Amino acid sequence: MHFREPGLEHKEDLFTASCACAKGGVTSFLEMPNTRPLTTTQQALDDKLQRAANKCVVNYGFFIGATSENLPDLLLAQPTPGIKIFMGSMHGQLLIDQEATLAPIFGHGDRLIAVHAEDQARINQGRQEFAGIHNPAIHSQIQDNQAALLATKLALKLSQKYHCRLHILHMSTAEEANLLRQEKPDWVTAEVTPQHLLLNTSAYETIGTLAQMNPPLRSPHDKEVLWQALRDGVIDFIATDHAPHTLAEKAQEYPNTPSGMPGVETSLALMLTAAMVGRCTVAQVSNWMSAAVAKGYGILHKGAIAPGYDADLVLVDLNTYRPVQREELLTKCRWSPFEGWNLTGWAVTTIVGGQIVYDKGQVNTQVRGEALTFV
């Protein structure tokens, strides 16, 4: 998730985002470091943890962001699910696109490294090639399949060289899925978003810049290969990459529009609706959105209904269908790329740490989640 606090609270904040989580049946979140200031030090991490303790109605964890200069922080910061590296689609300190700069991060410590895998040099080349085109559909050509594959190959190479724990964030292409099918060590995991499973490049025609995200939406073929890789276990779990921007920001002319879309409120219902039409099973959705995530990140006491595990539960209604309507959304940006989609599996009751935080349309804003523990 990208919950925008501190520094970008006009898009989202930890309170609104955690309420959206509760409504969507999400009991814990892992949030990314590209806030202002960046989450690249223990001090910045502590600040986020304190804010979350005061505001969040669900459980929380925060990634530490890699720069070319903060290796000690990356090795020592606690608690964190891992190190986030932007190999592309970023600017400033968080962009690390050279192998010589990446290698020391992969080569030190035993902490999980989660990568946004896009090749910045190829993106820059695409931006030059397609400069002056304002149709947002060009976004998927500028940041093409090859840009994703090049970066994933490099991350995989470094992970194998240093035998370090790698997680590939929001995989989007058939080429990456096929690469992992042939060459995926035991210590590597990967995720996919509902957007990349359910939308494709035709979405630009209907919702324009609301379909713009990084990595971009891909072809119907990519979508089908990703589904098969997920069902086969080549891709391990689902993530939302919730990245809200205001409608005013999205209304600018491409390429001045920011990339990203909200997703925490709709992710579970989207996947359960897919299960109802035979794309997968309810048990698979439960694994991809709970058990496998807890295992992949080593989150203590999460991911199972069993003695000794926390009572983080969501009760869903698989008999009722309801459309996605922006006026009902709790995310501060108040829009969804899935507006109008008729979904089932909406959360009826969400329980965090044994406390009812969401029930029949209402969030109990008095509940507070806890900081996640990673082993």
C-alpha positions in Angstrom: 0.0 0.0 0.0 0.9 3.7 -0.4 -1.0 5.5 2.3 0.6 8.9 1.7 1.2 10.0 5.3 3.3 11.9 6.1 3.5 14.7 3.5 0.8 13.8 1.0 -2.3 13.6 3.2 -4.4 15.4 0.6 -4.5 12.1 -1.3 -4.9 9.7 1.7 -3.9 9.4 5.4 -3.3 6.6 7.8 -6.8 7.0 9.4 -8.8 7.1 6.1 -6.7 4.3 4.6 -7.1 2.0 7.6 -10.9 2.6 7.6 -10.9 1.7 3.9 -8.9 -1.5 4.8 -11.5 -2.4 7.5 -14.4 -1.9 5.0 -12.5 -4.0 2.4 -11.9 -6.9 4.9 -8.2 -6.1 5.1 -7.0 -6.5 8.7 -3.3 -5.7 8.2 -1.3 -3.6 5.8 2.3 -3.2 4.7 3.0 0.4 3.6 5.7 1.8 1.2 8.4 4.3 1.9 7.8 7.0 -0.7 6.2 9.5 1.7 7.5 12.9 2.6 9.9 12.6 4.3 11.0 9.3 2.8 11.0 6.3 5.2 14.7 5.6 4.9 15.8 5.9 8.5 14.9 4.5 11.9 13.6 7.9 12.9 11.3 8.1 9.9 10.1 4.6 10.6 9.5 5.4 14.3 7.4 8.4 13.2 5.2 6.3 11.0 4.7 3.7 13.7 3.7 6.4 16.2 1.3 7.9 13.8 -0.2 4.5 13.0 -0.6 3.6 16.7 -2.6 6.8 17.2 -4.7 6.5 14.0 -5.0 3.0 12.5 -8.0 0.8 13.0 -6.2 -2.2 11.5 -2.7 -3.7 12.0 0.3 -2.1 10.3 3.9 -2.5 9.1 6.2 -0.2 7.1 8.9 -0.9 4.6 12.3 0.8 4.9 13.3 2.4 1.6 16.7 1.8 0.0 18.8 4.7 -1.2 22.4 4.5 -2.4 23.6 5.8 1.0 21.5 4.2 3.8 22.8 0.6 4.0 23.2 0.7 7.9 19.6 1.8 8.2 18.5 -1.0 5.9 20.2 -3.6 7.9 19.2 -2.4 11.4 15.8 -0.7 11.2 13.1 -2.4 13.2 10.4 -3.5 12.9 10.0 -3.7 9.1 8.8 -6.4 6.7 11.8 -5.7 4.5 13.7 -3.3 2.2 11.9 -1.7 -0.7 13.9 -1.0 -3.8 12.6 1.1 -6.7 14.6 -0.2 -9.7 12.5 2.1 -11.9 9.4 4.4 -12.1 10.9 6.6 -9.4 13.1 9.7 -9.2 15.3 11.1 -6.5 16.9 9.2 -3.7 14.7 6.1 -3.9 15.6 5.3 -7.5 18.4 2.7 -7.6 18.8 1.5 -11.2 22.5 0.6 -11.4 23.8 -2.9 -10.6 26.8 -1.6 -8.8 24.5 0.3 -6.4 22.1 -2.6 -6.0 24.7 -5.2 -5.3 25.8 -4.1 -1.8 22.1 -4.1 -0.7 21.6 -7.6 -2.0 25.0 -8.7 -0.6 24.5 -7.6 3.0 22.3 -9.0 5.7 19.4 -11.5 5.5 16.5 -9.1 5.3 13.8 -9.6 2.6 14.3 -7.3 -0.4 11.1 -6.3 -2.2 11.6 -4.8 -5.7 9.6 -2.6 -8.0 11.1 -4.2 -11.1 11.1 -1.8 -14.1 14.2 -0.8 -16.0 14.7 2.9 -15.8 17.0 3.2 -18.8 14.3 1.5 -21.0 11.6 3.8 -19.5 13.7 6.9 -20.3 14.2 5.6 -23.8 10.4 5.1 -24.2 9.7 8.6 -22.9 11.9 10.0 -25.5 10.4 7.8 -28.3 6.8 8.7 -27.5 7.3 12.3 -26.3 4.4 14.6 -27.2 1.8 11.9 -27.2 -1.0 12.7 -24.7 -3.1 9.5 -25.0 -2.6 7.7 -21.6 -2.7 4.3 -23.5 0.9 5.1 -24.6 1.9 4.5 -20.9 1.9 0.7 -21.4 4.3 1.1 -24.4 6.7 3.5 -22.7 6.9 1.2 -19.7 6.7 -1.9 -21.7 7.0 -5.6 -21.0 10.7 -5.6 -21.7 11.2 -2.9 -19.1 9.7 -5.1 -16.5 11.5 -8.3 -17.6 15.0 -6.6 -17.7 14.6 -5.5 -14.1 13.2 -8.8 -12.8 16.1 -10.6 -14.5 18.6 -8.4 -12.7 16.9 -8.8 -9.3 16.8 -12.5 -9.8 20.5 -12.6 -10.8 21.5 -10.6 -7.7 19.3 -12.8 -5.5 20.8 -15.9 -6.8 24.4 -14.5 -6.6 24.0 -13.5 -2.9 21.4 -16.1 -2.0 19.2 -13.4 -0.5 15.5 -13.3 0.1 13.7 -11.6 -2.8 10.1 -10.6 -3.3 9.0 -9.3 -6.7 6.2 -6.8 -6.2 3.2 -6.4 -8.5 4.4 -8.6 -11.4 2.6 -7.6 -14.6 3.9 -9.5 -17.6 3.7 -12.9 -19.2 7.5 -12.8 -19.8 8.2 -12.4 -16.0 5.8 -15.2 -15.2 7.5 -17.5 -17.7 10.9 -16.6 -16.4 9.9 -17.5 -12.8 8.3 -20.7 -14.0 11.7 -21.8 -15.3 13.9 -20.2 -12.7 12.5 -19.5 -9.3 14.7 -20.4 -6.2 13.0 -21.4 -3.0 13.8 -18.1 -1.4 12.0 -16.0 -4.1 8.3 -15.0 -4.0 6.2 -12.9 -6.2 2.8 -11.1 -6.1 0.2 -9.8 -8.5 -2.5 -7.2 -8.1 -6.2 -7.6 -8.9 -5.8 -4.8 -11.5 -3.3 -6.8 -13.5 -5.6 -9.9 -13.3 -8.8 -8.1 -14.2 -8.0 -5.1 -16.3 -6.0 -4.8 -19.5 -4.9 -2.0 -21.9 -8.5 -1.6 -23.2 -9.3 0.2 -19.9 -7.6 3.3 -21.1 -10.5 3.7 -23.6 -13.1 3.7 -20.9 -11.5 5.3 -17.9 -8.5 7.1 -19.3 -5.8 8.2 -16.9 -7.6 6.4 -14.0 -6.2 3.2 -15.6 -2.6 4.6 -15.4 -0.4 2.8 -12.9 3.2 1.5 -12.5 3.9 -1.1 -13.8 1.2 -0.4 -16.4 -1.8 -2.5 -17.4 -0.9 -5.1 -20.0 -2.5 -7.1 -22.8 -5.3 -9.7 -22.4 -2.6 -12.4 -23.0 -0.4 -11.2 -20.1 -3.5 -11.3 -17.9 -4.2 -14.9 -18.7 -0.6 -16.0 -18.2 -0.6 -14.2 -14.8 -3.8 -16.0 -13.8 -2.2 -19.4 -14.7 1.0 -18.6 -12.8 -1.0 -17.6 -9.8 -3.0 -20.8 -9.8 0.1 -22.9 -10.3 2.0 -21.3 -7.4 4.6 -19.5 -9.6 3.1 -16.3 -8.2 2.6 -16.6 -4.5 0.0 -14.1 -3.4 -2.1 -11.0 -4.1 -1.3 -7.4 -3.2 -3.3 -4.2 -3.9 -0.6 -1.6 -4.5 -3.2 0.8 -3.3 -1.8 4.2 -4.6 -4.4 6.9 -4.4 -4.3 10.3 -6.2 -7.0 12.9 -6.3 -9.4 13.1 -9.3 -8.0 16.6 -10.0 -4.5 15.2 -10.2 -5.8 12.4 -12.5 -7.6 15.0 -14.7 -4.4 16.5 -15.9 -3.1 15.7 -19.4 -0.8 12.7 -19.8 2.1 12.4 -19.1 1.6 15.0 -16.3 -0.8 12.6 -14.5 0.4 10.6 -11.6 0.4 6.8 -11.8 -1.5 4.7 -9.3 -5.0 3.6 -8.3 -6.8 2.8 -5.0 -7.6 -0.8 -4.2 -7.9 -1.9 -0.6 -11.7 -1.6 -0.4 -12.3 -3.7 -3.6 -9.5 -6.3 -3.6 -11.2 -9.0 -1.6 -14.6 -8.6 -3.3 -12.9 -8.6 -6.7 -11.1 -11.9 -6.0 -14.1 -13.6 -4.5 -16.2 -12.5 -7.4 -13.6 -14.1 -9.7 -13.9 -17.3 -7.6 -17.7 -17.3 -8.1 -17.2 -17.4 -11.9 -14.7 -20.3 -11.7 -11.4 -18.4 -12.0 -10.2 -19.8 -8.7 -11.6 -21.1 -5.5 -12.5 -19.3 -2.3 -9.8 -21.4 -0.5 -7.2 -20.1 -3.0 -8.3 -16.5 -2.4 -8.0 -17.1 1.4 -4.5 -18.4 0.8 -3.4 -15.7 -1.6 -4.6 -12.9 0.5 -3.8 -14.2 4.0 -1.9 -17.4 4.7 0.7 -17.1 1.9 1.3 -13.4 2.7 1.9 -14.1 6.4 4.3 -16.9 5.5 6.1 -14.8 2.8 6.8 -11.9 5.1 7.2 -14.0 8.3 4.4 -12.1 10.1 4.0 -13.6 13.6 0.6 -15.0 14.6 -1.2 -14.2 11.3 -2.7 -16.1 8.5 -4.5 -19.0 10.2 -7.6 -19.6 12.3 -5.8 -21.7 15.0 -4.9 -21.5 18.7 -2.1 -19.0 19.3 -3.0 -16.9 16.2 -4.6 -13.5 16.4 -8.3 -13.1 15.8 -8.0 -11.1 12.6 -11.0 -12.3 10.7 -13.4 -11.1 7.9 -16.9 -12.5 7.4 -18.1 -12.1 3.8 -21.4 -12.4 2.0 -21.1 -14.5 -1.1 -24.9 -14.4 -1.9 -25.3 -10.6 -2.4 -24.0 -8.6 -5.4 -23.5 -4.9 -5.1 -21.8 -2.4 -7.5 -18.7 -0.4 -6.7 -19.9 3.2 -6.1 -17.5 6.0 -5.5 -19.8 7.8 -3.0 -19.6 4.7 -0.7 -15.8 4.5 -0.7 -13.9 5.4 2.4 -10.6 6.0 0.7 -10.0 9.8 0.7 -9.5 9.9 -3.1 -13.1 8.7 -3.5 -12.8 6.8 -6.8 -12.1 3.3 -8.1 -11.1 2.0 -11.5 -13.7 -0.7 -10.9 -16.6 1.7 -10.5 -19.8 0.1 -11.6 -18.5 -3.4 -11.4 -21.1 -5.7 -9.7 -19.2 -7.7 -7.0 -19.9 -10.2 -4.3 -17.9 -11.2 -1.3 -18.1 -7.8 0.3 -17.0 -7.7 3.9 -20.0 -7.8 6.4 -17.9 -7.9 9.6 -14.1 -7.3 10.0 -12.4 -8.2 13.3 -9.0 -7.0 14.3 -7.3 -8.5 17.3 -10.7 -9.8 18.5 -12.4 -6.4 18.2 -15.1 -5.7 15.7 -13.8 -2.8 13.7 -16.3 -2.9 10.8 -19.9 -4.2 10.9 -22.7 -3.8 8.5 -21.4 -0.6 6.9 -20.0 1.1 10.0 -16.4 1.5 11.1 -15.7 1.5 14.8 -13.2 4.3 14.9 -12.3 3.6 18.5 -10.5 0.3 17.6 -6.7 0.4 17.2 -4.6 -2.1 15.4 -1.1 -3.2 16.4 2.3 -3.0 14.9 3.0 -6.3 13.0 5.9 -8.5 14.2 8.2 -10.0 11.6 10.3 -13.1 12.2 
